[in-house]
């Protein structure tokens, strides 16, 4: 029979927690965390005189220390009286990374449990007292910060809810009344607290003014898997929670079957779309290795593996770790540039590559599948968004859906061998009926701006907020299919008329990365009962993604001729010509709301030569890195332009006196209401004619960049295939 070994806990904040060390061969040494689990922790804590263990901890939660590692792969059944009788890999460990020592938290006064819930992860919070009784916690000041400490102390990754009992409707607590003493009252926990007994309280231990009708409860997070560092919410690196920490999965044996189990455990019943590998730089320790799932398991812990924290094929120095793309139909497609969150241009993502769909036969069946994928009942192939020049990734496909498929990837298709797409063939849909937390713009005929209305409980209403944060603006625009929001520097709430719908949501608070407003951390549903007024109704101006930005710019002469040299600056928007390169992304007021700007104040420019080539996403750009510094360019420009302006002024006066024809190098004309700057083109023989406001013109087709050619005789353009 093996001689008993002494154990101790080191570097904990209290004597009942710490790194486990064992005394062997006249030396204290640590235990490597390979295969370390609750049964091992139970033996250590009982050997130290405690009634049991609360947590078995891995990945060096209490630092490594200077002690050598003496034991590895300890495997107890929990009934041993001394760790020396447990299985292990032998005394002395050749190598164990400094991030891989084992720790424990033992059960003692102040330890927690939850009882009377429908699952082990929820219930009334109870605390172990000195007398061995289990007491309760009063719900005065009880909040999510306190619940998080409780859940993490119990070995769960986080809390979902802090359960309190409403004073306005007293009754039975959700998890029943406790029978023991009320131990804590007025608990205040912070993010630094790891144990509830370390949190601040307004009253001493055992002192309270509560009854058991106010017993606090929690609901803990049970998902022990997550996706991190992905471009989209359904893809990225995979992590698992075990032993009080998050860790990675080794790529050794990582397969689509493993990924199916991971994604289903995460809450995606369809499983995984594909697997990937991700860089390990900055990632936590490896917690699973040699994973072998058949795809039908309920969780990764049910699969065969090398065991928890037993990384035999990967370590912290490995270059790559496991990643996944889960099959989540609702986030693979999104609708861009609509006036509501349920209509617009279809952007489809294949793994991590998003693009538009160019399908000449796109119809009702394809639209029905896309809308079903977005969790709507039905869909129609409608063309609500006018498109100009296209850019970015385009999938040239002819889909042949029968209309019953779950997602677009289930439909057969053929790839089209073309490189240009007529904008009329870009897939668009309208889905319906609206679902809770759908939003739309109102109060403007322009699709990307307006008063924000929300659908909730079967009716439309408005969102009211005294100050709408940048994060909330970003989420609203993202949900509506836009790339971002226009700064409110020039934004006036009065730009859009107030509505008559009830206020349904107030105090909208979003971090900014959420996909929809119902994902935000603060969404107060008030159903019309609010102190907010019509002046608080939320309005937003968004700007589109570059790939669908229908804002071509042109110059128009006083006779209405589009050209590349001079004239009024016009930007095309939603079947309307507004007089003013990504100009639409600049801060600006609402579209068509410039009541104080007259024709005499329209921007007029003259360009040198022709318009530059407009690059698509596949174009390469010249490298200007070796050019002149900006300050040198400014000095040179001043040295050239100022003398030219003086010469031009003299020439202009001479021209007026003599009436002779003079070729101006440059002129600057300023009046009270307008400014015109003209620089001579290289092939010009005379200055352009004086500006006069254009007369009303008949309705024009939307211009494209290709329609703006030197000295074109008219502003008309026809839809041509666009080279992307």
N, C-alpha and C positions, 0 to 999 in steps of 0.2 A: 504494500500500500504506500502510495506516494506521501512524503512528508508534507504537512500543510505549508502553504506559501502565504506570506503576509502581503496585504494590498493597502494602498492608500489613494486618496484623491488630492490632486495638486492643481494649483492655479485657478481654482474656482473662486467666485465672489463670496461664497459661504461654504461651511464645512461639509455640506451634504451634496456638493456637486464638484466636478473637476475632471482632469485627465487621470485615467486609471494607470497606476504604476504598481508593479509587483517586485518583491524582493527575492532575488535569485543570485546565488554564488556571491554573496556579500555585496550585491549591487542593486540599487533601485533602477528599474527600467520600465519603459512604456510598452503598451500593447498596440500592434498594428491593427487598423480597423477592418482589414479584410474579413468578411463574413460576420462582423460584430453585429449583435442583435439584442432584442429585449431579454431573452433567456440568459445571455451572458451578463447583462447589466443586473438582472435580478440576483444572480449568485454573488456578484461583487458587493451589492448593497446589503444583502443579508449577512454576508461575511463581516461587514463593517458594523453590524448591529441595527440596521434599519429594517423596517417591516417589508420593504420591497423597493422596486425601482419605478420611477415615473418615466424616464426616457433613457434610451440607449443612443448615444450621439457619436457621429463619425465625422471625418474630415477635419480633425484637429480643432474642435470648438474652443479648446482652452490652451491654444498654442502648442508648440512642439516641446519646448524646454530643452535642456542640455543633456537629459538622460538618454542612454541608448535604448533601442527597441529590442526587447528580450523575447516577446511572444508574438506569434502570427497565427491567423486562422483559428482562433479560439472558438470552440463549438460546445456550449453547455446545453443541457436540457431544462435548466431552471430549477432542478431539484437538488443539485449538488450543494454540499455545505462548504466547499472550498474550491477555488478555481484550479487548484492543482489536479483535481480529479476530472476536469473537463478535457475533451479532445483538443489538440492543438498541433501545430506543424513542427514542434520541437523547440527547445530552448536555443535562443540565438537566431537573429534574423539577418540575412545577408544584406537586404536592402529594403527600406520602407521610406517612401518620400516623406518629407517633413510635414506635408499636408494630410497625412494619413494616420493619425493616432486616435485611439478610442477614448470616449468619455461617458459619464453617466450623471444623471440627476436622481437622487434617492428620495424615497417617500418619507416625509416627515411632517411636523406641524406646519400647516400652511399649504400642504399639497392639495391638489384639486381633483374633482371629478364632476361629470355632468350626469344627471339622472332624469328619468321619466320622459325622455324624448322618444320619438318613433325610430330613431337611428342612434348608434353610439356617438355620433358627432353633434348631437343637439340635446338640450335639456336644461334643467335647473342647475345653476352653479353651486357646488358645495365645497366647503373648505374643512380640512382636517384640523381639529382642535387638540389642545394638550391632553384633554381627558379621553381622547380617542373617538369622540363623537364627530359626526359630520354636520357642520353648520351651514347657514345660507348667507347670501350677500343681498343687502337692500339695494333696490334699483334707483335710489336717489342719485342723480348725476351719471347714471350708467349709460355709456355710449359705445360706439364702435371701437374706439381706441382701447377701452377696457376689454371688450370682447376679443380683440386681436391678441392681447397678452394671454388671455385665458386659453384660446385655441392653440396658440403656439406652444404654450406650456404643456398642453395635452398631446402635443405631437402632430397637430394639423398645420398646414401651411399658412392658413389665414382664417379670418372670420367673415361670414356672410351677413350676420345680423346680430345686433345687441337687443335682446328681448326685454322690454319694459312693460309695465302694466299701466294703462292709461288712467289718470286721475279723474278724467271727465266721464269715464264709464267703468267704475270699479266692479270687480267680479273676481272669478277664479283666475289666478295666473295661468298663462298658457301651459306651463309645465307643472302645475299643481303647487300646493303649499308644502314647505318643508316642515319637519317635526323637531329638529334640533335648535340650538341657539342661533341668533342672527349675529354673525361674527364681524362683518364689515359694513360700514355705512358711509356714503359720500366718497366713493373711490375715484381717484384721478390718476390715470396711467398716461405715460408718454411713450414715444417711439423707442426710447432708450431702455425701458423696463422689459426684462425678460421673464419675470415672475410676478404674479399678482400680489404676493406678499411684500414686494418691494415698492409698490405704487403708493402714492400719497393718499391719505384719508382725512376726512374732516373731523372724525371722531376716533377715539382710541379703540383698540381691539376689544370687541365685545360690547361696546357702547353704541346705542342706536335709538332712534325714535320711530321705528318702522314696525310693521306687522308682517306675517308671512304672506299676506296678500300682495306684498311688494317684493317678493323674491325675484332676483334677476336671473335671466337665462341667456343662452347663446345658441347660435347655429353656426357651426364651423364649416369651412371649405373642405370638401373631401376629394377634390381633384388633385391628385398628386403627380400630374403631368402638365406640361405647358410648352408653348412654342415661344421662342425668343429671337430677337434680332432679325426678323424677316421684313421684307418690303411690304408684305400684305399679311393680314391676320391669320390666314390659313397656311402659311409656310414660314420656314425658318429652322433654327436649331432646336433640337428636342432636349428637354430637361425633365428630370424626375425628382420627387421629394422623398427623402428617406433620412432617418437619423438626425432630424432637426435642420437639414440643409437641402438646398437644391444642387443637383449635379448633372453631369452629362452622360451620354451613352456612347460607348466605343463603336466605331464603324466596323469592327471585326464581326462578321456574320450578320450585319445589319441588312434586313431584307424587306421586301414589300409586305410580307406577312406580319413582320414585327410592326411595320408602320400602320397596317390596318388596325391592329390592336391598340396602338398608341392613339390613333385618331378617334377610334370609337370610345376609348376611355376618356378622351378629351370632350366628347359630346357630339361627335360627327358620325352618325350611324352608317353613312355610306363608306366610311373608311378612308383610305389614302388614295391619292391620285398618282403619286410617285415618291421616290426617296431621293435624297441628295446628301452631300457632305458639306460641312461648314468649317471655317477656320476655328481653331481651338484657342487662339490668342485671347486672353482676358476672360476665358470661360472658367467655371468652377471645376471641382474635381470630378473624376469619372466614378459613377455609382453603379453602372451596369455594363457588363461585358459578356461576350459570348451568348447573346440573346438568341433563343430559338423558339419562335412562336409558330403555331400552325394557322393563325389568323382567326380562330374562333374563340380564343380566350377573352374573358371579360376585362382583364387588366394585365399589365406587363408582369406583375408579381406572380401570375399564374403560369407564365412561360418558363421553360427551361433556361438556365443561364449559369454563369460562373458563380453567382451569389452576389448579394449586396456588397458594394464597395470592393469587391474582389476583382480588380482590374488586372488581368494577366496579359492582355494584348495591347492595352493603351495605358498611358500615364499622362501626367500633366504636361509633359514635353511633346506629346504627339501633335502632329500638325493639323489633324482634322478630326471632327466629331460628327456624330449622326445628325441628319436633318431630314425634313419631310415636307411634302406638299399634300395637305389633307384635301379630301374631296368635299368641298363646301360649295354647292351650286350657287347659293345666293351671293357669294362674293367674287365669283369668277366672271360674272357680267355686271356691268353698271351702265346707267343711262346718263348721258352727258347733255348739258346745255338746254335742258327743257325748262318749262315754266313751273313744273312740279316735279316731285321726286319719283313719279310713276310714268314719266314720258321723256323721250329724248333719243339721242343717237346711241346705238348699242356699241359699247366698248367691251371686247371679249379678251380674256386673258388665258393664254396657254402656258401653264406653269407660272413663270414669272414675267412673261412677255405680253404686255397688253397692246391691242391694236383695234382699228376699226374693221368692219366687215364690208367688203365690196361684193355684192351679190345681185346680179341683174334680175334674178327671179325671186328675190326676197318677198315673201307673202304672208298671209294670215296664219298658216300653220307654223312657220318659223317664229313669228311674233308670239303665238300662243305658247310655244315651248320656252322662249326667253322669259316671258312673264311668269310662267309656272316656276321657272328656275328662281325668279325673284320673289316667289311666294305669293303671287297674285292669282286670282281665279281665272281670268281670261286676258287676252291681249289682241291688239290690232296693229297691222302694219300701216302706220300713218306717217306722213312727212311733215311734222310740225316745225322743224328747225331748218331754216334756210342756210345752205352751206356755200362757202366760197372756196378758196384754194385749200387743198388738203396737204397735210404733212405727217410725218411719223410712220409708224408701222401700220400696214394694211394687209389683211388676210383676203386674198383674191379667191373666193370660194363660191360654189353653187351648192347650197344646202338643199336637201330633199327630205324634210321632216314629214312625218305623217300626222303630227300634231299631238300625239299622245306621249311623246318622250318626256322624261324627267328633266333633262338638261340638254343644252345644245350639242354637247360632245357625244350624245347618244345618236344624233342624226347622221346619216351618211352624207357625204359631200364629195365633190370633185374640185380639184385645184385648177384655177384658170391660169393659163400661160400668158398673162399680160402684165404690164408694168404700170399702166395708167388706169385711173378710175374716174368715171363721170360722177360728180358729187351726187347726182340723183340716184345712184345705185348704192349709196351708203345706207346700211340697215338702220331703220328707226322703228320705235314701237311706242304704243300707248297702252298701259296696263290698268286693270281695274278689277273690282271696285277698290276705292282707297282703303287702306288699313291704318290701324292706330299709329300715330306719330308720323304719318306722311305729312309733307309740307308743300306749300305752293306759294308763288308770288301773286300778288293782286295789286290793283291800283296803278298799273302801268301797262302799256301795249308792248313794251320791250321785255324780252324773255328773261333777262338776267338781273332784274332789279324789281323792287316793289315792297309792299307790305307783306310780311311773312304770316301766312295762315297755316293752321295745324288741324289735322283731322284726329278726333279723339271721341271714343264712345258713340260713334255713329253720326257725328256732326262736325262741321267746320267751325273754327273759332280763331282767335288771334293769340299771339304771345306778347306779353307785356313785361318790360324790363327797363328800369330807370337808366342803367348804364350797361350796355351790351358789350362784353369783353371781346378782345380779339379772338380768343379761343372759341367763343360761342359763334362769332361771325364765320370763322373758318369751318366749323362743323355744319352750319346751315348751308354754306356754299358747297361744301363737299357732298352733302346729302342731295342737293339739287343738281349735282353733276358739274360743278365748276371748280377751277383750279385754285381759286382764292377769292379774297374780297378786296374791294377798293377801299383805301384808307378813308376815314371819315373826316379828313381835314377840311374838305369842301362840301361835306354832306350835310344837308338840312333835313331834319325829320319831316318838315312840311312839304318835302318834294313829292310825297305821295298822299292822296286823300285818305282820311281816316275812314274806317269801315263801321259797320253796324253789328258785326258778329260779336258774340260773347268772348270775354277773356277766359281762355282755358288753361293757360300756363303762365306762371310768373316766376321770376328769379331763376332764369335759365343759366346754369353754370357749367361750362365745359372746359376741359384742359386744352383741346384743340386737335388732338389726334383721333378722337372718336369718329366713327363712320356715320352715326345718326344721332339725333338729339336725345333719343331715349337711352343712349349709352352714356350720357353725360352724368356727372356726379351729383348735380343738383337740378332736378326738374320738379318744380312745385305745381301739381295739378290742382287748380282752384275751382274749376267749373263755374266761372262767373262770379264767385264770391271773393272779391279782392278789393283792396284799397287803391290799386293801380287805376290810372285814368287812360282815356284815349290818347293823351299825349305820350304815354309810355309804350304805345304799340310799336313793336319792333319792325324796322325796315332795313334792308341791306342792298348794297350794290355789289355784284360779283363780277369776276372776269373769267373767261373760258380757258380751257386747255388749249395749248398752241395748235394741237392737231385738228381742232374744230373751230378755231377762231375765225369767224366770218367778219373780219374788219379790214378788208383791203383799202388801201389809200390811193388817191389819185389827185392830180392837179387839173383844174378846170379853168379855161380862159374865160374872158368876159363874154365871148360869143358861145360858150358852152362846149368848146372843143377840148377833149381830154388829150394831154400831152405830157411830156416828161421834163419840161423845162421851167415853166412858171405858171402861176395862177392860184386860185383859191384851193386850200387844202381841204379835201373832202374825205371822210371816212364812212364806209358803207356799214350799215347796221340794220338788220331786220326790215328789209324792204324800204329803207328810208335813207336819203342822203343827208348826213349831218356835216355841216361845214366846220371843220377843225383839222414808225416801226414800233412796235408794239405800243402805240399810243394808248390803246385801251387799257393797258396795265398801269398807267399812271394814275395818280389820285385825281379824281374828277367828281363833279356833281352828277346828279341823275341825268340819264339820257333824255334829250329833248326838253331840258329845263334850264334854259339860259335866257330869262326874260329881259335881262338888261344889256344884251349883246345885239347891236344893230348890224346891218349889212356893211356899214362903214368900218366895223371893227373885226371883220373876218380876217383870218390869218392868210397872208399872201407871201409866197416865196418864189425865188427863181433859182433853179439848180444849175450846176456846172455840168454840161454833158448830159448823157442819158441816165436814167435810173439804174442803180447798181443791180447786178444779178441777185435775185432772191434765192437763198439757199434752202433746200429741203434738208430733212434730217440725215440724208445720206451724203450730202455734199461735204467736201473738206474745206476748211477755212484757211485763208493765208495766215502765216505767222508774222505778226507785227512786233514781235518781241525785240527785234534788233533795231527798230526805228528810233527816231529822235524822241527824247524825253518830252513830256507834255509842256514843261516850262519853256523849253527851247522853241517849240512850235508856237507858243503864245508870243514870245519876243519877236520871232521872225515874222509872224503874221502882223503884229503891230507895226514893225518896221516897213512892211510892204503896203499894208492897207491904208494907213494914215496918209502917206504921200499920195497914193492913188486917189483917195477921197478928195484931197485938196486940188489935185489936177482935174478930177472929174467936175468939181464945183466950178472951177474956172471955165472949163469947156462948156459946161451947161449954160453959164451966163453968156459966154461968147455966142453960143448957138441961138439963144433967145434974141440977142441983139442983131445978129447977122442973118438969121434964118437959114443958114447953110446947114447941110447934112453933116453930122459929126457922129462918129462911132464912139460911144461912151465906154470907158473901161469899167466904171462902176458908178452907181448913183445911190444916194440915200435920200428918201423923201419922207417927211414926217408932217402929219397934220394933227388936228385935235383928236380925231377919232380913229385914225388908221395909220398903219405903218407898212411900207413896202420896201423890201430890200431886194435889189437886183444885181446879179453878177453875170457879166457877159459870158455866153457859151462860146466855145472855141470856134463854132461854125456860123456864128451870128454875124450878119452884116449891118444890122440896125437894132436899136433897143426895142423890146416888145411894146405893143400898144398900151396906152394908159388903161387902168382898170375901170370898168363900169359894172355895177351889179347885174348879173345875168337875168334875163327875162324868164318867166315860168316855162318849164320844158315839159313835154309829154312824159308819161310814165316810162321809166327805163328798166331794162333787165339788170339784175345785179351785176356790177362790174367784177372782174377778176383781175389779178395782177397781170395776166397775159393780155388783157384788153387794153392796158395802158402802153401804147407804143408811140414812138416819136411822131409828132405831127399827124396823129390820127384825125380823120375828118369828122368823126362824131364820137359820142360817148357810148354808143351801142356796143354790146358784146354778146357773143353767143356761147353757150355752154360747151367747152371743149374738154376732152379728157385731160386730167391733171397728172403731171409727172411727179410722183412722190419719191 
